[in-house]
Amino acid sequence: MSPRKTRKVRPAVPSAPLGPERIEDWPDGDWIVRPVPGAAATKPYRCPGCDQELYPGVAHVVVWPTHSGATARRHWHTVCWQRRLQRRPG
């Protein structure tokens, strides 16, 4: 039987900066939108637009209404966010 190989410890990857917040005016209200580059996306999330998973490493946007706090944040695929008003219900 051969001995076990030791695993190398990977150095911590410095987190990438998030994009600047901007306020977008839509027919359903004002929204704060912050782009998240792929290098800063380290956890999986569920996109409320398409109900698919946002995998770590995928660039996306974080969005929340201006009238509520950051606790209402949701992570969206960028395209799903831009086309959300064009989607049919259901």
C-alpha positions, 0 to 999 in steps of 0.5 A: 500500500502506498502512503497518502499524499499530502495536500497543498494548502491553497493561498487565500484568493483576494476578493475582487471589488464589487462594482459601484452601486447605481439607482435604476428607475423602473416602472415598478419603482426605484432599485439599487443595483450593484454589479458583482464580477465573477471573481467576487462571486464565491457562493451559489444563489438562486436567481428569482427571474429564472429560478436557476442557480447562480454558480460561484464565479458567474458575474451577476447583479445584486438588486434591492428596492430603494425604500427597503434595506439591504435585507431585501437584496436578491442576486439576479443574472444580469440578463434576467434583471434587464428582461424581468418586465418582459417575462410572462407570469407563471 
